[in-house]
Amino acid sequence: MSLTGLPLILLTGFLVLAAGAATVRFWRLPGRKRLPFRIAGLVAIEVLLVAEIGLVVNRQECFYPSWRVLGGAENAVVAPAPPAGRLDGELDADGTIAWSPPEAAAWHLAAAPLLVTASEYGAHADRAFPVVLALTSGPGVPETRRRAAAATGLVTLILQPTPGTTAPSLADLSELLRRDARVGDGLVLLADPRWTSLAAAWPGHPPVVAGHAPADFDSAVRALPPSLAAPQRLPS
């Protein structure tokens, strides 16, 4: 179970609630067991609550990206900041741009891709952001763009495929995106029902969330790793 993953956070939260419920349930135990149980219950709640807060903060800031780093088996080192994206100036100023690299002609899209950055993109030049790549048709673009602009800790790329768009033709997209924006390897696809087969064939087979409702966008965001700051880069 990943140290920065959502399952561990949810499990720890459940244990906090379970410890609290058990403490309340047996608070009035008779005899000598009452005081030791109360002390043990309160200590367990406090320890689990602190652990839960620590896990949430660690997921956001990535102080310890793995169990090995937490245990001291690997040492985190200060690495150079991720290279600036070729379009950072435009992304910092506006947050949404039409992304039209020369190679995009081979993708056979219905419109130029839209690149939407989170509000902190310009404030954290030392971070490489994970990506939600939305495959949607024209009517779904405004809502996806609105959700992307309100999200934090990620970059959203909105594509409008056509029947001529194929997964092999998009094989160079991730590399080109890393050239033009400060993005990392974290990628989740959000696909309208019409484009789920295209998403399933995506190079590298990243996670896919099917749908176009706001809740589906939120599910895709939850599946992303946190943005990676330079001091948490590990030696190979």
GUNU-201457 format. One record per residue (C-alpha): x, y, z. Coordinates in steps of 0.1 Angstrom, whole numbers, padded with zeros to 4 digits, always signed. Example, Ala and Ser with C-alpha at 12.3 -4.5 7.8 and 13.67 -1.06 7.14 Angstrom:
<recs>
<rec><c1>+0123</c1><c2>-0045</c2><c3>+0078</c3></rec>
<rec><c1>+0137</c1><c2>-0011</c2><c3>+0071</c3></rec>
</recs>
This chain:
<recs>
<rec><c1>+0000</c1><c2>+0000</c2><c3>+0000</c3></rec>
<rec><c1>+0015</c1><c2>+0033</c2><c3>-0011</c3></rec>
<rec><c1>+0026</c1><c2>+0058</c2><c3>+0015</c3></rec>
<rec><c1>+0011</c1><c2>+0086</c2><c3>-0005</c3></rec>
<rec><c1>-0019</c1><c2>+0067</c2><c3>-0018</c3></rec>
<rec><c1>-0056</c1><c2>+0074</c2><c3>-0010</c3></rec>
<rec><c1>-0063</c1><c2>+0038</c2><c3>+0003</c3></rec>
<rec><c1>-0039</c1><c2>+0042</c2><c3>+0032</c3></rec>
<rec><c1>-0055</c1><c2>+0075</c2><c3>+0042</c3></rec>
<rec><c1>-0090</c1><c2>+0060</c2><c3>+0040</c3></rec>
<rec><c1>-0079</c1><c2>+0030</c2><c3>+0061</c3></rec>
<rec><c1>-0063</c1><c2>+0052</c2><c3>+0088</c3></rec>
<rec><c1>-0094</c1><c2>+0074</c2><c3>+0089</c3></rec>
<rec><c1>-0116</c1><c2>+0043</c2><c3>+0094</c3></rec>
<rec><c1>-0093</c1><c2>+0032</c2><c3>+0122</c3></rec>
<rec><c1>-0097</c1><c2>+0066</c2><c3>+0139</c3></rec>
<rec><c1>-0135</c1><c2>+0062</c2><c3>+0138</c3></rec>
<rec><c1>-0133</c1><c2>+0026</c2><c3>+0149</c3></rec>
<rec><c1>-0111</c1><c2>+0035</c2><c3>+0179</c3></rec>
<rec><c1>-0134</c1><c2>+0063</c2><c3>+0188</c3></rec>
<rec><c1>-0165</c1><c2>+0041</c2><c3>+0186</c3></rec>
<rec><c1>-0148</c1><c2>+0014</c2><c3>+0207</c3></rec>
<rec><c1>-0137</c1><c2>+0039</c2><c3>+0234</c3></rec>
<rec><c1>-0172</c1><c2>+0053</c2><c3>+0237</c3></rec>
<rec><c1>-0188</c1><c2>+0018</c2><c3>+0237</c3></rec>
<rec><c1>-0166</c1><c2>+0005</c2><c3>+0265</c3></rec>
<rec><c1>-0161</c1><c2>+0038</c2><c3>+0284</c3></rec>
<rec><c1>-0181</c1><c2>+0025</c2><c3>+0314</c3></rec>
<rec><c1>-0165</c1><c2>-0009</c2><c3>+0318</c3></rec>
<rec><c1>-0169</c1><c2>-0021</c2><c3>+0354</c3></rec>
<rec><c1>-0140</c1><c2>-0027</c2><c3>+0378</c3></rec>
<rec><c1>-0103</c1><c2>-0023</c2><c3>+0373</c3></rec>
<rec><c1>-0104</c1><c2>-0025</c2><c3>+0335</c3></rec>
<rec><c1>-0122</c1><c2>+0008</c2><c3>+0332</c3></rec>
<rec><c1>-0092</c1><c2>+0032</c2><c3>+0336</c3></rec>
<rec><c1>-0066</c1><c2>+0012</c2><c3>+0316</c3></rec>
<rec><c1>-0091</c1><c2>+0009</c2><c3>+0287</c3></rec>
<rec><c1>-0099</c1><c2>+0046</c2><c3>+0288</c3></rec>
<rec><c1>-0063</c1><c2>+0055</c2><c3>+0287</c3></rec>
<rec><c1>-0055</c1><c2>+0030</c2><c3>+0259</c3></rec>
<rec><c1>-0085</c1><c2>+0042</c2><c3>+0239</c3></rec>
<rec><c1>-0076</c1><c2>+0079</c2><c3>+0241</c3></rec>
<rec><c1>-0040</c1><c2>+0072</c2><c3>+0233</c3></rec>
<rec><c1>-0050</c1><c2>+0051</c2><c3>+0202</c3></rec>
<rec><c1>-0074</c1><c2>+0078</c2><c3>+0190</c3></rec>
<rec><c1>-0047</c1><c2>+0105</c2><c3>+0194</c3></rec>
<rec><c1>-0020</c1><c2>+0084</c2><c3>+0176</c3></rec>
<rec><c1>-0042</c1><c2>+0074</c2><c3>+0147</c3></rec>
<rec><c1>-0055</c1><c2>+0110</c2><c3>+0143</c3></rec>
<rec><c1>-0019</c1><c2>+0124</c2><c3>+0142</c3></rec>
<rec><c1>-0011</c1><c2>+0096</c2><c3>+0117</c3></rec>
<rec><c1>-0041</c1><c2>+0106</c2><c3>+0095</c3></rec>
<rec><c1>-0031</c1><c2>+0142</c2><c3>+0095</c3></rec>
<rec><c1>+0005</c1><c2>+0133</c2><c3>+0087</c3></rec>
<rec><c1>-0006</c1><c2>+0111</c2><c3>+0058</c3></rec>
<rec><c1>-0028</c1><c2>+0138</c2><c3>+0043</c3></rec>
<rec><c1>+0000</c1><c2>+0164</c2><c3>+0045</c3></rec>
<rec><c1>+0026</c1><c2>+0139</c2><c3>+0031</c3></rec>
<rec><c1>+0003</c1><c2>+0132</c2><c3>+0001</c3></rec>
<rec><c1>+0001</c1><c2>+0169</c2><c3>-0006</c3></rec>
<rec><c1>+0038</c1><c2>+0177</c2><c3>-0001</c3></rec>
<rec><c1>+0054</c1><c2>+0143</c2><c3>-0007</c3></rec>
<rec><c1>+0080</c1><c2>+0146</c2><c3>+0021</c3></rec>
<rec><c1>+0083</c1><c2>+0108</c2><c3>+0021</c3></rec>
<rec><c1>+0073</c1><c2>+0094</c2><c3>-0013</c3></rec>
<rec><c1>+0078</c1><c2>+0058</c2><c3>-0003</c3></rec>
<rec><c1>+0081</c1><c2>+0035</c2><c3>+0027</c3></rec>
<rec><c1>+0118</c1><c2>+0030</c2><c3>+0019</c3></rec>
<rec><c1>+0124</c1><c2>+0067</c2><c3>+0023</c3></rec>
<rec><c1>+0105</c1><c2>+0068</c2><c3>+0056</c3></rec>
<rec><c1>+0125</c1><c2>+0039</c2><c3>+0069</c3></rec>
<rec><c1>+0158</c1><c2>+0055</c2><c3>+0059</c3></rec>
<rec><c1>+0167</c1><c2>+0029</c2><c3>+0033</c3></rec>
<rec><c1>+0169</c1><c2>+0056</c2><c3>+0007</c3></rec>
<rec><c1>+0178</c1><c2>+0092</c2><c3>+0012</c3></rec>
<rec><c1>+0158</c1><c2>+0120</c2><c3>-0005</c3></rec>
<rec><c1>+0181</c1><c2>+0144</c2><c3>-0022</c3></rec>
<rec><c1>+0177</c1><c2>+0180</c2><c3>-0035</c3></rec>
<rec><c1>+0175</c1><c2>+0177</c2><c3>-0072</c3></rec>
<rec><c1>+0174</c1><c2>+0205</c2><c3>-0098</c3></rec>
<rec><c1>+0140</c1><c2>+0220</c2><c3>-0104</c3></rec>
<rec><c1>+0121</c1><c2>+0204</c2><c3>-0133</c3></rec>
<rec><c1>+0130</c1><c2>+0222</c2><c3>-0166</c3></rec>
<rec><c1>+0107</c1><c2>+0251</c2><c3>-0175</c3></rec>
<rec><c1>+0081</c1><c2>+0243</c2><c3>-0201</c3></rec>
<rec><c1>+0084</c1><c2>+0260</c2><c3>-0234</c3></rec>
<rec><c1>+0049</c1><c2>+0276</c2><c3>-0228</c3></rec>
<rec><c1>+0053</c1><c2>+0285</c2><c3>-0191</c3></rec>
<rec><c1>+0051</c1><c2>+0322</c2><c3>-0198</c3></rec>
<rec><c1>+0017</c1><c2>+0319</c2><c3>-0214</c3></rec>
<rec><c1>+0004</c1><c2>+0293</c2><c3>-0189</c3></rec>
<rec><c1>+0015</c1><c2>+0315</c2><c3>-0159</c3></rec>
<rec><c1>-0002</c1><c2>+0345</c2><c3>-0173</c3></rec>
<rec><c1>-0036</c1><c2>+0330</c2><c3>-0183</c3></rec>
<rec><c1>-0039</c1><c2>+0294</c2><c3>-0171</c3></rec>
<rec><c1>-0057</c1><c2>+0282</c2><c3>-0203</c3></rec>
<rec><c1>-0043</c1><c2>+0282</c2><c3>-0238</c3></rec>
<rec><c1>-0049</c1><c2>+0264</c2><c3>-0271</c3></rec>
<rec><c1>-0020</c1><c2>+0240</c2><c3>-0275</c3></rec>
<rec><c1>-0010</c1><c2>+0235</c2><c3>-0311</c3></rec>
<rec><c1>+0024</c1><c2>+0219</c2><c3>-0315</c3></rec>
<rec><c1>+0033</c1><c2>+0212</c2><c3>-0352</c3></rec>
<rec><c1>+0029</c1><c2>+0174</c2><c3>-0346</c3></rec>
<rec><c1>-0008</c1><c2>+0179</c2><c3>-0337</c3></rec>
<rec><c1>-0018</c1><c2>+0177</c2><c3>-0373</c3></rec>
<rec><c1>-0013</c1><c2>+0140</c2><c3>-0372</c3></rec>
<rec><c1>-0036</c1><c2>+0135</c2><c3>-0343</c3></rec>
<rec><c1>-0068</c1><c2>+0143</c2><c3>-0364</c3></rec>
<rec><c1>-0086</c1><c2>+0162</c2><c3>-0336</c3></rec>
<rec><c1>-0118</c1><c2>+0182</c2><c3>-0341</c3></rec>
<rec><c1>-0102</c1><c2>+0213</c2><c3>-0325</c3></rec>
<rec><c1>-0069</c1><c2>+0224</c2><c3>-0310</c3></rec>
<rec><c1>-0062</c1><c2>+0208</c2><c3>-0276</c3></rec>
<rec><c1>-0068</c1><c2>+0231</c2><c3>-0246</c3></rec>
<rec><c1>-0041</c1><c2>+0231</c2><c3>-0219</c3></rec>
<rec><c1>-0055</c1><c2>+0242</c2><c3>-0185</c3></rec>
<rec><c1>-0032</c1><c2>+0248</c2><c3>-0155</c3></rec>
<rec><c1>-0040</c1><c2>+0250</c2><c3>-0118</c3></rec>
<rec><c1>-0038</c1><c2>+0283</c2><c3>-0101</c3></rec>
<rec><c1>-0005</c1><c2>+0273</c2><c3>-0083</c3></rec>
<rec><c1>+0013</c1><c2>+0264</c2><c3>-0115</c3></rec>
<rec><c1>+0030</c1><c2>+0298</c2><c3>-0118</c3></rec>
<rec><c1>+0037</c1><c2>+0300</c2><c3>-0081</c3></rec>
<rec><c1>+0056</c1><c2>+0266</c2><c3>-0079</c3></rec>
<rec><c1>+0083</c1><c2>+0266</c2><c3>-0106</c3></rec>
<rec><c1>+0099</c1><c2>+0237</c2><c3>-0087</c3></rec>
<rec><c1>+0071</c1><c2>+0213</c2><c3>-0093</c3></rec>
<rec><c1>+0061</c1><c2>+0189</c2><c3>-0120</c3></rec>
<rec><c1>+0024</c1><c2>+0185</c2><c3>-0121</c3></rec>
<rec><c1>+0003</c1><c2>+0153</c2><c3>-0129</c3></rec>
<rec><c1>-0021</c1><c2>+0154</c2><c3>-0158</c3></rec>
<rec><c1>-0058</c1><c2>+0147</c2><c3>-0163</c3></rec>
<rec><c1>-0062</c1><c2>+0141</c2><c3>-0200</c3></rec>
<rec><c1>-0098</c1><c2>+0145</c2><c3>-0210</c3></rec>
<rec><c1>-0112</c1><c2>+0130</c2><c3>-0242</c3></rec>
<rec><c1>-0145</c1><c2>+0147</c2><c3>-0249</c3></rec>
<rec><c1>-0167</c1><c2>+0160</c2><c3>-0277</c3></rec>
<rec><c1>-0176</c1><c2>+0196</c2><c3>-0282</c3></rec>
<rec><c1>-0206</c1><c2>+0198</c2><c3>-0258</c3></rec>
<rec><c1>-0185</c1><c2>+0185</c2><c3>-0229</c3></rec>
<rec><c1>-0157</c1><c2>+0209</c2><c3>-0233</c3></rec>
<rec><c1>-0171</c1><c2>+0239</c2><c3>-0213</c3></rec>
<rec><c1>-0179</c1><c2>+0219</c2><c3>-0182</c3></rec>
<rec><c1>-0145</c1><c2>+0200</c2><c3>-0184</c3></rec>
<rec><c1>-0127</c1><c2>+0233</c2><c3>-0188</c3></rec>
<rec><c1>-0146</c1><c2>+0248</c2><c3>-0158</c3></rec>
<rec><c1>-0138</c1><c2>+0219</c2><c3>-0136</c3></rec>
<rec><c1>-0101</c1><c2>+0220</c2><c3>-0147</c3></rec>
<rec><c1>-0098</c1><c2>+0257</c2><c3>-0139</c3></rec>
<rec><c1>-0111</c1><c2>+0251</c2><c3>-0104</c3></rec>
<rec><c1>-0089</c1><c2>+0221</c2><c3>-0097</c3></rec>
<rec><c1>-0056</c1><c2>+0223</c2><c3>-0078</c3></rec>
<rec><c1>-0023</c1><c2>+0205</c2><c3>-0081</c3></rec>
<rec><c1>-0027</c1><c2>+0193</c2><c3>-0117</c3></rec>
<rec><c1>-0026</c1><c2>+0202</c2><c3>-0154</c3></rec>
<rec><c1>-0056</c1><c2>+0193</c2><c3>-0176</c3></rec>
<rec><c1>-0053</c1><c2>+0186</c2><c3>-0213</c3></rec>
<rec><c1>-0087</c1><c2>+0186</c2><c3>-0232</c3></rec>
<rec><c1>-0087</c1><c2>+0167</c2><c3>-0265</c3></rec>
<rec><c1>-0116</c1><c2>+0165</c2><c3>-0289</c3></rec>
<rec><c1>-0110</c1><c2>+0133</c2><c3>-0309</c3></rec>
<rec><c1>-0126</c1><c2>+0123</c2><c3>-0342</c3></rec>
<rec><c1>-0131</c1><c2>+0089</c2><c3>-0358</c3></rec>
<rec><c1>-0097</c1><c2>+0094</c2><c3>-0374</c3></rec>
<rec><c1>-0079</c1><c2>+0098</c2><c3>-0341</c3></rec>
<rec><c1>-0060</c1><c2>+0066</c2><c3>-0331</c3></rec>
<rec><c1>-0039</c1><c2>+0057</c2><c3>-0301</c3></rec>
<rec><c1>-0007</c1><c2>+0051</c2><c3>-0322</c3></rec>
<rec><c1>-0010</c1><c2>+0086</c2><c3>-0337</c3></rec>
<rec><c1>-0010</c1><c2>+0100</c2><c3>-0302</c3></rec>
<rec><c1>+0021</c1><c2>+0081</c2><c3>-0290</c3></rec>
<rec><c1>+0043</c1><c2>+0113</c2><c3>-0290</c3></rec>
<rec><c1>+0017</c1><c2>+0134</c2><c3>-0271</c3></rec>
<rec><c1>+0031</c1><c2>+0129</c2><c3>-0236</c3></rec>
<rec><c1>+0067</c1><c2>+0136</c2><c3>-0246</c3></rec>
<rec><c1>+0056</c1><c2>+0168</c2><c3>-0264</c3></rec>
<rec><c1>+0035</c1><c2>+0179</c2><c3>-0234</c3></rec>
<rec><c1>+0065</c1><c2>+0175</c2><c3>-0211</c3></rec>
<rec><c1>+0085</c1><c2>+0197</c2><c3>-0235</c3></rec>
<rec><c1>+0059</c1><c2>+0225</c2><c3>-0234</c3></rec>
<rec><c1>+0047</c1><c2>+0224</c2><c3>-0198</c3></rec>
<rec><c1>+0060</c1><c2>+0213</c2><c3>-0164</c3></rec>
<rec><c1>+0043</c1><c2>+0180</c2><c3>-0161</c3></rec>
<rec><c1>+0055</c1><c2>+0147</c2><c3>-0146</c3></rec>
<rec><c1>+0047</c1><c2>+0111</c2><c3>-0154</c3></rec>
<rec><c1>+0014</c1><c2>+0110</c2><c3>-0135</c3></rec>
<rec><c1>-0014</c1><c2>+0106</c2><c3>-0160</c3></rec>
<rec><c1>-0051</c1><c2>+0097</c2><c3>-0157</c3></rec>
<rec><c1>-0075</c1><c2>+0096</c2><c3>-0187</c3></rec>
<rec><c1>-0110</c1><c2>+0110</c2><c3>-0184</c3></rec>
<rec><c1>-0131</c1><c2>+0097</c2><c3>-0214</c3></rec>
<rec><c1>-0166</c1><c2>+0103</c2><c3>-0226</c3></rec>
<rec><c1>-0184</c1><c2>+0070</c2><c3>-0233</c3></rec>
<rec><c1>-0178</c1><c2>+0075</c2><c3>-0270</c3></rec>
<rec><c1>-0140</c1><c2>+0076</c2><c3>-0265</c3></rec>
<rec><c1>-0134</c1><c2>+0049</c2><c3>-0239</c3></rec>
<rec><c1>-0121</c1><c2>+0025</c2><c3>-0265</c3></rec>
<rec><c1>-0095</c1><c2>+0051</c2><c3>-0275</c3></rec>
<rec><c1>-0086</c1><c2>+0056</c2><c3>-0239</c3></rec>
<rec><c1>-0082</c1><c2>+0019</c2><c3>-0233</c3></rec>
<rec><c1>-0057</c1><c2>+0017</c2><c3>-0262</c3></rec>
<rec><c1>-0037</c1><c2>+0047</c2><c3>-0250</c3></rec>
<rec><c1>+0001</c1><c2>+0042</c2><c3>-0250</c3></rec>
<rec><c1>+0014</c1><c2>+0030</c2><c3>-0216</c3></rec>
<rec><c1>-0022</c1><c2>+0021</c2><c3>-0205</c3></rec>
<rec><c1>-0027</c1><c2>+0048</c2><c3>-0178</c3></rec>
<rec><c1>-0057</c1><c2>+0046</c2><c3>-0155</c3></rec>
<rec><c1>-0090</c1><c2>+0054</c2><c3>-0172</c3></rec>
<rec><c1>-0121</c1><c2>+0071</c2><c3>-0157</c3></rec>
<rec><c1>-0152</c1><c2>+0068</c2><c3>-0179</c3></rec>
<rec><c1>-0177</c1><c2>+0096</c2><c3>-0179</c3></rec>
<rec><c1>-0181</c1><c2>+0133</c2><c3>-0183</c3></rec>
<rec><c1>-0200</c1><c2>+0144</c2><c3>-0152</c3></rec>
<rec><c1>-0184</c1><c2>+0167</c2><c3>-0126</c3></rec>
<rec><c1>-0181</c1><c2>+0136</c2><c3>-0102</c3></rec>
<rec><c1>-0162</c1><c2>+0118</c2><c3>-0129</c3></rec>
<rec><c1>-0136</c1><c2>+0146</c2><c3>-0132</c3></rec>
<rec><c1>-0133</c1><c2>+0145</c2><c3>-0094</c3></rec>
<rec><c1>-0127</c1><c2>+0108</c2><c3>-0095</c3></rec>
<rec><c1>-0099</c1><c2>+0113</c2><c3>-0121</c3></rec>
<rec><c1>-0083</c1><c2>+0139</c2><c3>-0099</c3></rec>
<rec><c1>-0084</c1><c2>+0116</c2><c3>-0069</c3></rec>
<rec><c1>-0066</c1><c2>+0089</c2><c3>-0089</c3></rec>
<rec><c1>-0036</c1><c2>+0112</c2><c3>-0096</c3></rec>
<rec><c1>-0004</c1><c2>+0113</c2><c3>-0075</c3></rec>
<rec><c1>+0005</c1><c2>+0146</c2><c3>-0059</c3></rec>
<rec><c1>+0026</c1><c2>+0172</c2><c3>-0078</c3></rec>
<rec><c1>+0063</c1><c2>+0163</c2><c3>-0073</c3></rec>
<rec><c1>+0086</c1><c2>+0190</c2><c3>-0058</c3></rec>
<rec><c1>+0123</c1><c2>+0189</c2><c3>-0065</c3></rec>
<rec><c1>+0135</c1><c2>+0181</c2><c3>-0030</c3></rec>
<rec><c1>+0116</c1><c2>+0148</c2><c3>-0031</c3></rec>
<rec><c1>+0133</c1><c2>+0135</c2><c3>-0062</c3></rec>
<rec><c1>+0151</c1><c2>+0102</c2><c3>-0054</c3></rec>
<rec><c1>+0184</c1><c2>+0090</c2><c3>-0068</c3></rec>
<rec><c1>+0182</c1><c2>+0061</c2><c3>-0093</c3></rec>
</recs>
